[in-house]
């Protein structure tokens, strides 16, 4: 990677980081906005989105050696605590909406509290994480997956993408030593593999009765396999993720785009894509490049990152959204999650370049 390209990534990362801090400062009572929309301005905070932002803020603090990012992350993680529901979960919606617990949003919050505990050693964060993890385990279906009706929106069907929860649960097992979390994480990953077609397709990976799945849902499955696989030292999980990641990669377009929706034959069915889904795949590809030594992943990830940077809002005349990522190209909605995922993806590329330079 040349100096000009590294400089371009750093500039994009700094813009995105500034916007993330802006989104975390618009409400006097704390929290971070769920998104900005042209018509409705800043939306109220979401606890799950806050948890995702906490993780990225700690990553920024480490990369830039900047305590200010870590300080913001700790404040945000502490803001989340009173919004944990009595059951241990967190709500699927924003804090101005009726609280309905959701396992995926609780997983994001759990990840944020884990990161805050690892940085501060504050037991209140670990207690919140364990409480959240216990609720997630209690909600697990006997088969190993979770039902999507915990938010009452999608008909109560079994959903494969909830296997992403193996990632935070495996980290929680490491920290707490509680076997329940390890058992739950392995159970969902093993269920995922049992329900995998010969072409690699994960069944039950849709929010409706169709056999299609979004890139986001595919990436969630791969995140569970890769990151929990690393923690458990189980090459089986990583091997399956490797096979599926290669299949997705073959559909990447020359400009770096990745299709947003696939059918059960693992073929794209729509040209649209979302920024956060592409950024998820970028991080998975970089991680698999490190694990497998396959440099093709790096090339694909770099192309996808360049495409994401082309989506970033850099126009100084639109200062309120400068540095953010739209939900999809030309959209008028700018989710915090998209920018969080973008930050993670750009950091992965810079860290990859730094490691290569150190190895020379």
C-alpha positions as CSV (number, residue, x, y, z in Angstrom):
1,X,0.0,0.0,0.0
2,X,1.4,3.4,-1.0
3,X,1.7,6.5,1.2
4,X,-1.0,8.3,-0.8
5,X,-3.5,5.4,-0.3
6,X,-2.7,5.2,3.4
7,X,-3.2,8.9,3.7
8,X,-6.5,8.7,1.9
9,X,-7.7,5.9,4.3
10,X,-6.5,8.0,7.3
11,X,-8.4,11.0,6.1
12,X,-11.6,9.0,5.7
13,X,-11.1,7.4,9.1
14,X,-10.6,10.8,10.8
15,X,-13.8,12.2,9.1
16,X,-15.8,9.2,10.2
17,X,-14.5,9.3,13.7
18,X,-15.4,13.0,14.0
19,X,-18.9,12.3,12.8
20,X,-19.2,9.4,15.3
21,X,-18.3,11.8,18.1
22,X,-20.8,14.3,16.7
23,X,-23.5,11.7,16.9
24,X,-22.6,11.0,20.5
25,X,-22.9,14.7,21.5
26,X,-26.3,15.8,20.2
27,X,-28.3,14.7,23.2
28,X,-27.8,16.4,26.6
29,X,-28.9,13.3,28.5
30,X,-26.2,11.2,26.8
31,X,-26.1,8.3,24.5
32,X,-25.5,8.2,20.7
33,X,-28.0,8.9,18.0
34,X,-29.2,5.8,16.1
35,X,-29.0,7.7,12.8
36,X,-29.4,11.0,11.0
37,X,-32.1,11.5,8.4
38,X,-32.5,14.5,6.1
39,X,-36.2,14.7,6.9
40,X,-36.2,13.9,10.6
41,X,-32.7,14.9,11.7
42,X,-31.1,13.1,14.7
43,X,-33.0,10.0,15.9
44,X,-33.0,9.1,19.6
45,X,-30.3,6.7,20.8
46,X,-30.4,2.9,20.7
47,X,-28.7,0.9,23.4
48,X,-27.6,-1.8,21.0
49,X,-26.1,0.7,18.5
50,X,-24.3,2.4,21.5
51,X,-22.7,-1.0,22.3
52,X,-21.4,-1.3,18.8
53,X,-20.0,2.3,18.9
54,X,-18.3,1.6,22.3
55,X,-16.2,-1.2,20.7
56,X,-15.2,1.0,17.8
57,X,-14.3,3.9,20.0
58,X,-11.9,1.7,22.0
59,X,-10.3,0.5,18.7
60,X,-9.8,4.1,17.7
61,X,-8.3,4.9,21.0
62,X,-5.8,2.1,20.6
63,X,-4.9,2.9,17.0
64,X,-4.5,6.6,17.5
65,X,-3.1,6.3,21.0
66,X,-5.8,8.7,22.0
67,X,-7.4,8.5,25.5
68,X,-10.2,10.8,24.5
69,X,-11.8,8.1,22.4
70,X,-11.6,5.7,25.3
71,X,-13.0,8.2,27.7
72,X,-16.0,8.7,25.3
73,X,-16.4,4.9,25.1
74,X,-16.5,4.5,28.9
75,X,-19.1,7.3,29.3
76,X,-21.2,5.7,26.6
77,X,-20.9,2.3,28.1
78,X,-22.0,3.7,31.5
79,X,-24.9,5.5,29.9
80,X,-26.2,2.2,28.6
81,X,-26.4,0.5,32.1
82,X,-29.8,2.0,33.3
83,X,-31.4,0.9,30.0
84,X,-30.8,-2.8,30.6
85,X,-34.2,-4.4,31.1
86,X,-35.1,-6.4,34.2
87,X,-34.8,-9.6,32.2
88,X,-31.2,-8.8,31.3
89,X,-31.8,-7.9,27.7
90,X,-31.9,-4.6,25.9
91,X,-34.6,-3.2,23.7
92,X,-34.6,-3.7,19.9
93,X,-35.7,-0.1,19.3
94,X,-34.7,3.4,20.4
95,X,-35.0,4.6,23.9
96,X,-38.1,6.7,23.0
97,X,-39.9,3.5,21.9
98,X,-41.7,0.9,24.0
99,X,-39.0,-1.5,25.4
100,X,-39.1,-4.9,23.7
101,X,-36.1,-7.1,24.4
102,X,-34.1,-8.3,21.4
103,X,-31.3,-10.9,21.4
104,X,-29.3,-9.3,18.6
105,X,-29.4,-5.8,20.1
106,X,-28.5,-7.4,23.5
107,X,-25.5,-9.0,21.8
108,X,-24.3,-5.6,20.6
109,X,-24.7,-4.1,24.1
110,X,-22.9,-7.2,25.6
111,X,-20.0,-6.6,23.3
112,X,-19.8,-2.9,24.4
113,X,-19.9,-3.8,28.1
114,X,-17.2,-6.4,27.6
115,X,-14.9,-3.9,25.9
116,X,-15.5,-1.4,28.7
117,X,-14.7,-4.0,31.3
118,X,-11.5,-5.0,29.5
119,X,-10.4,-1.4,29.5
120,X,-11.5,-0.3,33.0
121,X,-11.8,-3.5,35.1
122,X,-15.0,-2.0,36.4
123,X,-17.1,-4.9,37.7
124,X,-20.4,-3.1,36.9
125,X,-19.7,-3.6,33.2
126,X,-18.9,-7.3,33.7
127,X,-22.0,-7.8,35.8
128,X,-24.2,-6.2,33.1
129,X,-22.5,-8.3,30.4
130,X,-23.1,-11.6,32.4
131,X,-26.7,-10.6,33.1
132,X,-27.2,-9.9,29.3
133,X,-25.4,-13.2,28.4
134,X,-27.6,-15.2,30.8
135,X,-30.8,-13.8,29.2
136,X,-29.5,-14.6,25.7
137,X,-28.7,-18.2,26.7
138,X,-32.2,-18.5,28.3
139,X,-33.8,-17.4,25.1
140,X,-31.9,-19.9,22.9
141,X,-34.1,-22.4,21.1
142,X,-33.5,-26.0,21.9
143,X,-32.1,-26.5,18.4
144,X,-29.3,-24.0,19.0
145,X,-30.6,-21.0,17.2
146,X,-32.8,-18.1,18.4
147,X,-36.3,-17.1,17.2
148,X,-36.7,-13.7,15.7
149,X,-40.0,-13.0,17.5
150,X,-38.2,-11.7,20.5
151,X,-38.8,-8.3,18.9
152,X,-42.3,-9.4,17.7
153,X,-41.6,-8.1,14.2
154,X,-40.8,-11.0,12.0
155,X,-43.1,-13.9,12.7
156,X,-41.1,-15.9,15.2
157,X,-39.1,-17.9,12.7
158,X,-35.8,-19.5,13.5
159,X,-33.0,-17.3,12.1
160,X,-29.5,-18.5,11.3
161,X,-27.9,-15.0,11.5
162,X,-28.4,-15.0,15.2
163,X,-25.4,-17.4,15.3
164,X,-23.4,-14.2,15.3
165,X,-24.1,-14.3,19.1
166,X,-21.5,-17.0,19.4
167,X,-18.9,-14.3,19.1
168,X,-19.8,-12.2,22.2
169,X,-20.8,-15.3,24.2
170,X,-17.4,-16.9,23.6
171,X,-15.6,-13.8,24.7
172,X,-17.8,-13.6,27.8
173,X,-16.9,-17.3,28.5
174,X,-13.3,-16.3,28.4
175,X,-13.7,-13.5,30.8
176,X,-16.1,-15.1,33.3
177,X,-15.2,-18.8,33.0
178,X,-18.9,-19.6,33.0
179,X,-19.3,-22.8,30.9
180,X,-22.9,-21.9,30.0
181,X,-21.7,-19.3,27.6
182,X,-19.3,-21.6,25.8
183,X,-22.0,-24.3,25.5
184,X,-24.5,-21.9,24.1
185,X,-21.9,-20.5,21.5
186,X,-20.9,-23.9,20.3
187,X,-24.5,-25.1,20.2
188,X,-25.5,-22.4,17.8
189,X,-22.5,-22.8,15.5
190,X,-23.0,-26.6,15.4
191,X,-26.7,-26.0,14.5
192,X,-25.6,-23.6,11.8
193,X,-23.4,-26.3,10.2
194,X,-26.0,-29.0,10.4
195,X,-28.4,-26.7,8.5
196,X,-25.9,-25.9,5.7
197,X,-26.6,-27.0,2.1
198,X,-23.9,-28.7,0.0
199,X,-23.2,-25.5,-1.8
200,X,-22.5,-23.8,1.5
201,X,-25.8,-22.0,1.9
202,X,-27.1,-21.4,5.4
203,X,-30.7,-22.3,5.7
204,X,-33.2,-20.3,7.8
205,X,-31.2,-17.1,7.1
206,X,-34.1,-14.8,6.2
207,X,-36.6,-12.7,8.1
208,X,-39.5,-14.0,5.9
209,X,-40.5,-17.3,4.3
210,X,-38.3,-16.8,1.2
211,X,-35.0,-18.6,0.8
212,X,-33.1,-15.4,0.1
213,X,-30.7,-13.9,2.6
214,X,-29.0,-10.5,2.8
215,X,-25.3,-10.0,2.8
216,X,-25.7,-8.7,6.3
217,X,-27.2,-12.0,7.5
218,X,-24.6,-14.0,5.7
219,X,-21.9,-11.9,7.3
220,X,-23.4,-12.3,10.7
221,X,-23.1,-16.1,10.4
222,X,-19.5,-15.8,9.3
223,X,-18.6,-13.5,12.2
224,X,-19.9,-16.1,14.6
225,X,-17.9,-18.8,12.9
226,X,-14.7,-16.9,12.5
227,X,-14.4,-15.0,15.8
228,X,-15.7,-17.8,18.1
229,X,-13.7,-20.3,16.0
230,X,-10.5,-18.3,16.9
231,X,-11.4,-18.3,20.6
232,X,-12.2,-22.0,20.7
233,X,-9.3,-22.9,18.5
234,X,-11.6,-24.9,16.3
235,X,-10.5,-24.9,12.7
236,X,-13.7,-26.5,11.6
237,X,-15.6,-23.3,12.1
238,X,-13.0,-21.2,10.4
239,X,-12.8,-23.7,7.4
240,X,-16.6,-23.4,6.8
241,X,-16.4,-19.6,7.0
242,X,-13.5,-19.6,4.6
243,X,-15.6,-21.6,2.0
244,X,-18.6,-19.3,2.3
245,X,-16.4,-16.1,2.2
246,X,-14.8,-17.3,-1.0
247,X,-18.3,-17.9,-2.5
248,X,-19.4,-14.3,-1.7
249,X,-16.1,-13.0,-3.0
250,X,-16.6,-14.4,-6.5
251,X,-19.6,-12.1,-6.9
252,X,-17.7,-8.9,-6.0
253,X,-17.9,-6.4,-8.9
254,X,-14.9,-4.7,-10.4
255,X,-15.6,-1.4,-8.5
256,X,-15.6,-3.3,-5.2
257,X,-19.3,-3.5,-4.7
258,X,-20.8,-6.7,-3.2
259,X,-24.5,-7.7,-4.0
260,X,-26.8,-7.2,-1.1
261,X,-29.1,-10.2,-1.5
262,X,-28.6,-13.8,-2.5
263,X,-30.8,-16.8,-3.2
264,X,-30.3,-20.4,-2.0
265,X,-28.2,-21.1,-5.1
266,X,-25.8,-18.5,-3.7
267,X,-26.5,-16.2,-6.6
268,X,-27.2,-12.4,-6.3
269,X,-30.9,-11.4,-6.8
270,X,-30.6,-7.6,-6.3
271,X,-27.9,-5.0,-7.3
272,X,-28.5,-2.9,-4.2
273,X,-26.1,-3.0,-1.2
274,X,-25.7,-1.4,2.2
275,X,-22.6,0.2,3.6
276,X,-22.6,-1.7,6.9
277,X,-23.0,-5.1,5.1
278,X,-20.0,-4.5,2.8
279,X,-17.9,-3.3,5.8
280,X,-18.8,-6.5,7.7
281,X,-17.4,-8.5,4.8
282,X,-14.3,-6.4,4.6
283,X,-13.4,-7.2,8.2
284,X,-14.2,-10.9,7.7
285,X,-12.0,-11.0,4.6
286,X,-9.0,-9.3,6.3
287,X,-9.4,-11.7,9.3
288,X,-9.5,-14.7,7.0
289,X,-6.4,-13.4,5.1
290,X,-4.6,-13.4,8.4
291,X,-5.8,-16.9,9.4
292,X,-5.4,-18.6,6.0
293,X,-2.6,-16.7,4.4
294,X,-4.7,-16.2,1.3
295,X,-3.8,-12.8,-0.1
296,X,-6.7,-12.8,-2.4
297,X,-8.9,-11.8,0.6
298,X,-6.8,-8.7,1.1
299,X,-7.2,-7.6,-2.5
300,X,-11.0,-8.1,-2.3
301,X,-11.2,-6.3,1.0
302,X,-9.1,-3.3,-0.3
303,X,-11.4,-3.0,-3.3
304,X,-14.5,-3.1,-1.1
305,X,-13.0,-0.5,1.2
306,X,-12.3,1.8,-1.7
307,X,-15.9,1.5,-2.8
308,X,-17.0,2.3,0.8
309,X,-14.8,5.4,0.8
310,X,-16.5,6.5,-2.4
311,X,-19.8,6.4,-0.5
312,X,-18.6,8.5,2.4
313,X,-20.0,12.0,2.6
314,X,-17.1,14.5,2.3
315,X,-19.0,17.6,1.0
316,X,-18.2,20.4,3.4
317,X,-21.5,22.1,2.5
318,X,-23.3,19.3,4.4
319,X,-21.4,19.6,7.6
320,X,-24.0,17.8,9.8
321,X,-23.4,14.5,7.8
322,X,-19.8,15.1,6.8
323,X,-17.9,11.9,7.4
324,X,-20.9,9.7,7.7
325,X,-22.0,6.8,5.4
326,X,-25.5,6.6,3.9
327,X,-27.4,3.4,4.5
328,X,-27.0,2.7,0.7
329,X,-25.8,4.9,-2.1
330,X,-27.9,8.0,-2.6
331,X,-30.0,7.2,0.5
332,X,-31.1,10.1,2.8
333,X,-30.5,8.1,5.9
334,X,-27.2,7.9,7.7
335,X,-27.1,5.2,10.4
336,X,-24.5,5.3,13.1
337,X,-24.0,1.5,12.6
338,X,-22.9,2.2,9.0
339,X,-20.2,4.6,10.1
340,X,-19.2,2.2,13.0
341,X,-18.8,-0.6,10.6
342,X,-16.9,1.6,8.1
343,X,-14.5,2.6,10.9
344,X,-13.8,-1.0,11.7
345,X,-13.2,-1.8,8.1
346,X,-10.8,1.1,7.5
347,X,-8.9,0.2,10.7
348,X,-8.5,-3.4,9.5
349,X,-6.9,-2.2,6.3
350,X,-4.5,0.2,8.1
351,X,-3.6,-2.5,10.7
352,X,-3.0,-5.0,7.9
353,X,-0.7,-2.5,6.2
354,X,1.1,-1.8,9.5
355,X,1.7,-5.5,10.1
356,X,3.1,-6.0,6.6
357,X,5.5,-3.0,7.1
358,X,6.6,-4.3,10.5
359,X,7.3,-7.7,8.9
360,X,9.5,-6.3,6.2
